């Protein structure tokens, strides 16, 4: 073979190598990376109080190749119904679940049994012993939320009356987060030196379902201040006060739905603790991705921030970021 022939052969081989390498790169570039199927189970999932949480979830999911299935759930009748929903989602192929546990009692044992190897993140609740929990949680510091509600009342009322009565709607006390909110509230009012707050009655979600009527308590013993420890209880209180305009008491609590924001703006609510639920949704997606994509089974307890919002501070920059999140 002469030199020209050898040169041409080498050139052709080089060109073929470049073509093969480029083709391999194009094929690999077009190959879709895997998506992970994650089911989201929260009570009353269609309620607008979850809008910010869902926006955060969707943003996190888009960044971490997660296909979200937000399960249609109405008001739960109990933990058995939620467990049946969870089992169905796993049997239908969910690789991970993001779940708000209805009942914290033995939640870890229940989850271990139902989940097996399925990745899981708990939101808006805590385990019975968070420091020893086997599952990642994403939530506010519930004790501090309760404390913040008490501090908001003290800020508004301490200069007006040295002694005030309180009616307390405590929400679902089967949840550790709600137990902690109640504890934070009662501890804070016990330590308040500028005024005397006396709880004259309290009503949990379970007691209300068993027939202990909120309306009867309000009519028989109307408090100076009505406190609601979660969004559902706060909406319940709003409905009662708007339907009974002759009954007046101050209203404080935790909330995030369009209804609670509207009545905060109207001044019916004196102050409202609002969790950064956009961040809660986003961090839930990040944490479930770490388990599914990176195979990271390190337990995380991610604490989400919150703000105490008053009618005159609704449109401050920091408040708007939490109340009206924009991706």
Secondary structure, 3 states (H helix, E strand, C coil): CCHHHHHHHHHHHHHHHHHHHHHHHHHHHHCCCCCEEEEEECCCCCCHHHHHHHHHHHHHHHHCCEEEEECCCCCCCCHHHHHHHHHHHHHCCCCEEEECCCCCCCHHHHHHHHHCCCEEEEECCCCCCHHHCCCEEEEECHHHHHHHHHHHHHHHHCCCCCEEEEEEEEECCCCHHHHHHHHHHHHHHHHCCCCEEEEEEEEEHHHHHCCCCHHHHHHHCCCCEEEECCHHHHHHHHHHHHHCCCCCCEEEEECCCHHHHHHHHCCCCCEEEEECHHHHHHHHHHHHHHHHCCCCCCCCEEEECEEEECHHHCCCHHHHHHHCCCC
